[in-house]
Amino acid sequence: MARDFEPVRVGNSQHYVVFGIGSVELNLLGGSTLVLHDVRHVPDLSRSLISMGQLDEVSILLGFSSGG
């Protein structure tokens, strides 16, 4: 049963129910790790999403290439 979390809205304006909030540890290239806090658990999403705006707020440098 979902608690009273603010729903997640994605790019096509659909809203999804949040079932929990926690932390996730990501293994990065080069062997370092990044811990993301306040991560929303949204089981109805078929893919994992990361907010570029929130990463920018904590000074995470983002880079993209044509390869993905």
C-alpha positions in Angstrom: 0.0 0.0 0.0 1.4 3.4 -1.0 1.8 6.1 1.7 1.1 9.8 1.1 4.1 10.7 -1.1 3.9 13.4 -3.7 3.3 11.6 -7.1 6.0 11.7 -9.7 5.2 13.6 -13.0 7.1 12.6 -16.1 7.7 14.4 -19.4 4.4 13.5 -21.0 2.6 14.9 -17.9 1.5 11.5 -16.6 1.6 11.1 -12.8 2.8 7.9 -11.0 2.4 6.8 -7.4 5.5 6.8 -5.2 5.6 3.7 -2.9 8.7 4.7 -0.9 11.7 7.0 -0.6 15.2 5.9 0.2 18.9 6.0 -0.9 20.6 4.3 -3.9 24.3 3.7 -4.4 25.6 3.9 -8.0 28.9 2.4 -9.2 30.5 4.8 -11.5 33.2 4.3 -14.1 36.7 4.4 -12.6 35.5 2.6 -9.4 34.0 5.5 -7.5 30.4 5.5 -6.1 27.7 8.1 -5.9 24.9 7.9 -3.3 21.6 9.4 -4.3 19.3 10.3 -1.4 15.5 10.9 -1.4 15.1 8.5 -4.4 11.5 7.7 -5.2 10.4 4.1 -5.6 7.9 4.1 -8.5 7.2 0.5 -9.5 4.9 1.4 -12.4 7.7 3.1 -14.3 9.4 0.7 -16.8 12.7 2.5 -16.6 14.9 4.2 -14.0 15.0 8.0 -14.2 17.5 10.4 -12.7 16.7 14.2 -12.5 19.5 16.1 -14.2 18.4 19.2 -12.4 18.8 17.6 -9.0 22.2 16.3 -9.9 23.2 19.8 -11.1 22.0 21.3 -7.7 24.6 19.2 -5.9 27.4 20.0 -8.5 27.4 16.7 -10.3 29.0 17.3 -13.8 26.9 15.8 -16.5 28.2 14.8 -20.0 26.4 13.2 -22.9 27.6 11.8 -26.2 26.0 10.4 -29.3 26.6 6.9 -27.8 24.2 7.4 -24.9 
